[in-house]
Amino acid sequence: MAGGEGEVRRQRIARLALAAALVLLGLWVARAFLPALLWALVIAIAIDPLYARAEARWPRGRRHALPALTTAALALAVLLPLAFGLLRAAHEAHDLAAWLAAARANGIAAPDWLAQLPFGRHAAADWWAANLATPEEAQRQFDHLSDSAMIERSRLLGTRILHHATIFAFTLVALFFMLRDKAAIAEQARRAGDRIFGPSGERIGVQIIRSIRGTIDGLVLVGIGEGAVMAVGYVIAGVPHPVLLGALTAIAAMIPFGAALLIAVAAVLLLMQGAMSAAIAIVLLGLVVVAVADHAVRPFLIGGATRLPFLWVLIGILGGVEAFGLIGLFVGPAVMAALILLWRELVGAAPPQLSPAGTGGQP
């Protein structure tokens, strides 16, 4: 009898070891495509409430037509603004090349706004005269922008663009299949969670879904709002290319405190035009918008959805970006939400009441 139990135990250990080895091997084989799969999963979770309504309205197209149309619409939503931005960048690159050539040949005269600085104007004027005013000094400052260096950077940029284009294409393919087979995927995930984690499995899954949707509301939607408000401010202040700069501000604002960099760029552009009052106004507007968004709206949206203190949400966001790149914006808070849920259950704290994830509407 003891020998039979030992044999069963050995077989169980062998199965677990084989399963772990196969999982690790599978992750290693698919490692190049894991970011695409994670992006597809995040997008599928984010759009599921709207997609469920579309399924209820057009039930006949749910197998192929609706997933294909949804995937195509998302692709256009990404590619059209990107194409517009690339066209503007190409146009600006031509003007920038002409400006650099003129700077190397003639130097760069000190702008009028240097004399209007409230403090440090003499030190700034001396630095400009010593480093940019003459052709020799300007040439030395812009040596790193030589033709050979720009060609090498363009080659590296092209390689990165090709890599990201491949990931984006595979993300669309994975998204199509996730939308087409979402019912089967959700049921299999629920069964696997029950077998591995027991009653906690479904709660962990629901918490992860809530975290991803709350993070999208708190980062993406609030970032778009920040960009829209700042774009209006850019138009009023006379910032060059206000719509494009507003779109870039919205993208940067999806990372907490990231909008400050683009707001500083807008202020510098205004200073270069001699509009110091407008530059100060843009900075003050940016401080108010960022403070309200990052210290009031985001904690309410993300913390309210995940039942997490905003400190852990912030650690999840910033740590996720550090560990996984841009996809870490959504993976990091989801991981933190699951860990905090497990911790609450471990210490016996009452877990938050979570509604089932389902497929029809946000939990």
C-alpha positions as CSV (number, residue, x, y, z in Angstrom):
1,M,0.0,0.0,0.0
2,A,2.8,2.4,0.9
3,G,4.6,1.5,-2.3
4,G,1.5,2.4,-4.3
5,E,1.2,5.7,-2.6
6,G,4.8,6.4,-3.2
7,E,4.4,5.6,-6.9
8,V,1.4,8.0,-7.1
9,R,3.4,10.7,-5.4
10,R,6.3,10.2,-7.8
11,Q,4.0,10.4,-10.8
12,R,2.4,13.5,-9.5
13,I,5.8,15.2,-8.9
14,A,6.9,14.1,-12.4
15,R,3.7,15.5,-14.0
16,L,4.2,18.8,-12.2
17,A,7.9,19.0,-13.2
18,L,6.9,18.2,-16.8
19,A,4.2,20.8,-16.8
20,A,6.5,23.5,-15.3
21,A,9.2,22.6,-17.9
22,L,6.7,22.8,-20.8
23,V,5.4,26.1,-19.5
24,L,8.9,27.6,-19.3
25,L,9.8,26.2,-22.7
26,G,6.6,27.6,-24.2
27,L,7.2,31.0,-22.7
28,W,10.8,31.0,-24.1
29,V,9.6,30.0,-27.6
30,A,6.9,32.7,-27.5
31,R,8.9,35.4,-25.7
32,A,9.2,37.6,-28.8
33,F,5.4,37.7,-29.1
34,L,4.4,38.0,-25.4
35,P,4.2,41.8,-25.6
36,A,1.7,41.5,-28.6
37,L,-0.4,38.9,-26.7
38,L,-0.4,41.2,-23.6
39,W,-1.5,44.2,-25.7
40,A,-4.2,42.2,-27.3
41,L,-5.5,41.0,-23.9
42,V,-5.5,44.5,-22.5
43,I,-7.3,45.9,-25.5
44,A,-9.9,43.0,-25.4
45,I,-10.6,43.7,-21.7
46,A,-10.8,47.4,-22.3
47,I,-13.3,47.3,-25.1
48,D,-15.3,44.3,-23.8
49,P,-18.3,46.3,-22.5
50,L,-18.8,48.1,-25.8
51,Y,-18.1,44.9,-27.8
52,A,-20.7,43.0,-25.8
53,R,-23.3,45.6,-26.7
54,A,-22.3,45.3,-30.4
55,E,-22.6,41.5,-30.1
56,A,-26.1,41.9,-28.7
57,R,-27.1,44.2,-31.5
58,W,-25.6,42.2,-34.3
59,P,-25.6,38.6,-33.2
60,R,-25.2,37.1,-36.7
61,G,-21.8,38.8,-37.2
62,R,-20.2,37.8,-33.9
63,R,-18.2,34.9,-35.3
64,H,-16.1,36.6,-37.9
65,A,-17.5,39.9,-39.2
66,L,-17.7,41.8,-35.9
67,P,-14.2,40.8,-34.7
68,A,-12.8,41.7,-38.1
69,L,-14.5,45.1,-38.2
70,T,-13.5,45.9,-34.6
71,T,-9.9,45.0,-35.3
72,A,-9.8,47.0,-38.5
73,A,-11.4,50.0,-36.7
74,L,-8.7,49.9,-33.9
75,A,-6.0,49.6,-36.5
76,L,-7.2,52.7,-38.3
77,A,-7.6,54.5,-35.0
78,V,-3.8,54.0,-34.4
79,L,-2.5,54.2,-37.9
80,L,-4.3,57.4,-39.1
81,P,-3.0,59.7,-36.3
82,L,0.4,58.0,-36.6
83,A,0.6,58.7,-40.4
84,F,-0.4,62.3,-39.8
85,G,2.3,62.7,-37.1
86,L,4.9,61.1,-39.5
87,L,4.0,63.5,-42.3
88,R,4.3,66.5,-40.0
89,A,7.6,65.2,-38.6
90,A,9.0,64.8,-42.2
91,H,8.0,68.3,-43.0
92,E,9.5,69.6,-39.8
93,A,12.7,67.6,-40.4
94,H,13.3,69.5,-43.7
95,D,13.0,72.8,-41.9
96,L,15.2,71.6,-39.1
97,A,17.9,70.5,-41.5
98,A,17.9,73.9,-43.1
99,W,18.0,75.6,-39.7
100,L,21.0,73.5,-38.7
101,A,22.8,74.3,-41.9
102,A,22.3,78.0,-41.3
103,A,23.4,77.7,-37.6
104,R,26.6,75.9,-38.6
105,A,27.4,78.6,-41.2
106,N,26.5,81.7,-39.3
107,G,26.0,80.8,-35.7
108,I,22.9,81.5,-33.7
109,A,22.1,85.1,-32.6
110,A,20.9,85.4,-29.0
111,P,17.1,85.6,-28.9
112,D,15.3,88.7,-27.5
113,W,13.7,86.7,-24.6
114,L,17.1,86.2,-23.0
115,A,17.1,89.8,-21.9
116,Q,13.6,89.4,-20.4
117,L,14.4,86.6,-18.0
118,P,13.5,87.5,-14.5
119,F,16.8,86.2,-13.2
120,G,20.1,84.8,-14.6
121,R,19.8,86.9,-17.8
122,H,23.5,87.9,-17.7
123,A,24.8,84.3,-17.1
124,A,22.5,83.0,-19.9
125,A,23.6,85.7,-22.3
126,D,27.3,84.9,-21.6
127,W,26.7,81.2,-22.1
128,W,25.0,81.8,-25.4
129,A,27.8,84.1,-26.6
130,A,30.4,81.5,-25.6
131,N,28.7,78.4,-27.1
132,L,26.3,79.4,-29.9
133,A,26.9,82.9,-31.2
134,T,29.8,82.1,-33.6
135,P,29.9,79.6,-36.4
136,E,32.8,77.7,-34.8
137,E,31.1,77.3,-31.5
138,A,27.8,76.4,-33.1
139,Q,29.6,73.8,-35.3
140,R,31.1,72.3,-32.1
141,Q,27.8,72.1,-30.3
142,F,26.1,70.4,-33.3
143,D,28.9,67.9,-34.1
144,H,26.7,65.0,-32.8
145,L,24.2,65.9,-35.5
146,S,26.6,65.3,-38.4
147,D,25.3,63.5,-41.5
148,S,27.0,60.2,-40.6
149,A,25.6,60.3,-37.1
150,M,22.1,61.0,-38.4
151,I,22.3,58.2,-40.9
152,E,23.3,55.7,-38.1
153,R,20.5,57.0,-35.9
154,S,18.1,56.7,-38.8
155,R,19.1,53.1,-39.4
156,L,18.6,52.2,-35.7
157,L,15.2,54.1,-35.8
158,G,14.2,52.1,-38.9
159,T,15.0,48.8,-37.1
160,R,13.0,49.8,-34.1
161,I,10.0,50.9,-36.3
162,L,10.1,47.6,-38.1
163,H,10.1,45.7,-34.8
164,H,7.2,47.7,-33.4
165,A,5.3,47.3,-36.7
166,T,5.7,43.5,-36.4
167,I,4.5,43.5,-32.8
168,F,1.5,45.7,-33.8
169,A,0.5,43.5,-36.7
170,F,0.6,40.4,-34.5
171,T,-1.3,42.3,-31.8
172,L,-4.1,42.8,-34.3
173,V,-4.1,39.1,-35.3
174,A,-4.2,38.0,-31.6
175,L,-7.0,40.5,-30.9
176,F,-9.1,39.1,-33.7
177,F,-8.9,35.6,-32.3
178,M,-9.5,36.8,-28.7
179,L,-12.6,38.6,-29.7
180,R,-13.9,35.7,-31.9
181,D,-13.3,33.1,-29.2
182,K,-13.7,35.2,-26.0
183,A,-16.5,33.1,-24.5
184,A,-14.4,29.9,-24.7
185,I,-11.3,31.7,-23.5
186,A,-13.1,33.2,-20.5
187,E,-14.7,29.8,-19.6
188,Q,-11.3,28.0,-19.8
189,A,-9.6,30.7,-17.7
190,R,-12.3,30.4,-15.1
191,R,-11.9,26.6,-14.9
192,A,-8.2,26.8,-14.7
193,G,-8.4,29.4,-12.0
194,D,-10.8,27.2,-10.0
195,R,-8.5,24.2,-10.2
196,I,-5.3,26.1,-9.4
197,F,-6.4,28.7,-6.8
198,G,-9.8,27.3,-5.7
199,P,-12.5,29.9,-4.7
200,S,-9.9,32.7,-5.0
201,G,-9.3,32.1,-8.7
202,E,-12.4,33.9,-10.0
203,R,-11.9,36.8,-7.5
204,I,-8.3,37.2,-8.7
205,G,-9.4,37.3,-12.3
206,V,-12.2,39.8,-11.6
207,Q,-9.7,42.0,-9.7
208,I,-7.2,41.9,-12.6
209,I,-10.0,42.9,-15.1
210,R,-11.2,45.7,-12.8
211,S,-7.6,46.9,-12.5
212,I,-7.0,47.0,-16.2
213,R,-10.2,48.9,-16.9
214,G,-9.6,51.3,-14.0
215,T,-6.1,51.9,-15.2
216,I,-7.3,52.6,-18.7
217,D,-9.9,55.1,-17.4
218,G,-7.3,56.8,-15.2
219,L,-4.4,56.9,-17.6
220,V,-5.7,56.9,-21.2
221,L,-8.9,58.8,-20.8
222,V,-7.5,61.3,-18.3
223,G,-4.4,61.7,-20.5
224,I,-6.6,62.5,-23.5
225,G,-8.5,65.0,-21.4
226,E,-5.2,66.7,-20.3
227,G,-4.1,66.8,-24.0
228,A,-7.4,68.4,-25.1
229,V,-7.2,71.1,-22.4
230,M,-3.6,71.9,-23.1
231,A,-4.3,71.9,-26.9
232,V,-6.8,74.7,-26.3
233,G,-4.3,76.5,-24.2
234,Y,-1.6,76.1,-26.9
235,V,-4.0,77.6,-29.5
236,I,-4.8,80.6,-27.4
237,A,-1.1,81.2,-26.5
238,G,0.0,80.8,-30.1
239,V,2.2,77.8,-29.7
240,P,3.4,76.4,-33.1
241,H,1.5,73.3,-34.2
242,P,-0.9,73.3,-31.2
243,V,-2.9,70.3,-32.3
244,L,0.1,68.1,-32.9
245,L,1.7,69.2,-29.6
246,G,-1.6,68.7,-27.8
247,A,-1.8,65.1,-29.2
248,L,1.8,64.5,-28.0
249,T,0.9,65.9,-24.6
250,A,-2.0,63.5,-24.4
251,I,0.2,60.6,-25.1
252,A,2.9,61.7,-22.6
253,A,0.1,62.4,-20.0
254,M,-0.8,58.7,-19.9
255,I,2.3,58.3,-17.8
256,P,1.9,60.1,-14.5
257,F,3.7,63.5,-14.6
258,G,4.8,62.8,-18.2
259,A,2.8,65.8,-19.6
260,A,5.2,68.2,-17.8
261,L,7.9,67.5,-20.4
262,L,5.7,68.5,-23.4
263,I,4.4,71.5,-21.5
264,A,8.0,72.6,-21.0
265,V,8.6,72.2,-24.7
266,A,5.6,74.4,-25.5
267,A,6.9,77.0,-23.0
268,V,10.4,77.0,-24.7
269,L,8.8,77.4,-28.1
270,L,6.9,80.4,-26.9
271,L,10.1,81.8,-25.3
272,M,11.9,81.4,-28.6
273,Q,9.2,83.6,-30.2
274,G,9.7,86.2,-27.4
275,A,6.3,85.6,-25.8
276,M,7.3,85.3,-22.2
277,S,3.9,86.1,-20.8
278,A,2.3,83.4,-22.9
279,A,5.0,80.9,-21.8
280,I,4.4,81.7,-18.1
281,A,0.6,81.3,-18.7
282,I,1.1,77.9,-20.4
283,V,3.3,76.7,-17.5
284,L,0.7,77.8,-14.9
285,L,-2.1,76.2,-16.8
286,G,0.0,73.0,-17.1
287,L,0.7,72.9,-13.4
288,V,-3.0,73.2,-12.6
289,V,-4.1,70.6,-15.2
290,V,-1.4,68.1,-14.1
291,A,-2.1,68.7,-10.4
292,V,-5.8,68.1,-10.8
293,A,-5.4,65.1,-13.0
294,D,-2.6,63.3,-11.1
295,H,-3.7,64.1,-7.6
296,A,-7.5,64.1,-7.8
297,V,-9.0,62.4,-10.9
298,R,-6.5,59.5,-11.3
299,P,-6.5,58.4,-7.7
300,F,-10.3,58.4,-7.8
301,L,-10.7,56.5,-11.0
302,I,-7.9,53.9,-10.5
303,G,-8.1,53.5,-6.8
304,G,-11.9,53.4,-6.9
305,A,-12.0,50.6,-9.5
306,T,-9.3,48.4,-7.9
307,R,-9.9,49.2,-4.2
308,L,-6.2,50.0,-3.9
309,P,-4.4,52.8,-2.1
310,F,-3.0,55.1,-4.8
311,L,0.5,54.5,-3.6
312,W,0.3,50.9,-4.7
313,V,-1.3,52.0,-8.0
314,L,1.6,54.4,-8.6
315,I,4.2,51.7,-7.7
316,G,2.4,49.3,-10.1
317,I,2.4,51.9,-12.9
318,L,6.0,53.2,-12.6
319,G,7.4,49.8,-11.7
320,G,5.5,48.2,-14.5
321,V,6.9,50.7,-17.0
322,E,10.4,50.0,-15.7
323,A,10.0,46.3,-16.0
324,F,7.9,45.8,-19.1
325,G,7.9,49.0,-21.0
326,L,4.7,50.7,-22.1
327,I,2.5,47.6,-21.6
328,G,3.6,47.8,-17.9
329,L,1.3,50.7,-17.5
330,F,-1.5,48.2,-17.4
331,V,0.3,45.0,-16.3
332,G,1.9,46.6,-13.2
333,P,-1.4,47.8,-11.5
334,A,-3.1,44.5,-12.4
335,V,-0.3,42.5,-10.7
336,M,-0.4,44.8,-7.6
337,A,-4.2,44.5,-7.4
338,A,-4.0,40.7,-7.5
339,L,-1.2,40.7,-4.8
340,I,-3.1,43.0,-2.5
341,L,-6.3,40.8,-2.9
342,L,-4.3,37.7,-1.9
343,W,-2.7,39.6,1.0
344,R,-6.1,40.7,2.3
345,E,-7.4,37.1,2.1
346,L,-4.2,35.8,3.8
347,V,-4.5,38.2,6.8
348,G,-8.3,37.7,7.0
349,A,-9.3,41.2,5.9
350,A,-12.7,41.5,4.2
351,P,-12.1,41.5,0.5
352,P,-13.8,44.1,-1.6
353,Q,-17.1,43.1,-3.1
354,L,-16.4,42.4,-6.7
355,S,-19.1,41.8,-9.3
356,P,-18.5,39.0,-11.8
357,A,-16.4,39.9,-14.8
358,G,-18.8,38.5,-17.3
359,T,-18.9,39.7,-20.9
360,G,-21.6,42.3,-20.7
361,G,-20.4,45.4,-19.1
362,Q,-17.8,46.6,-16.7
363,P,-17.7,44.9,-13.4
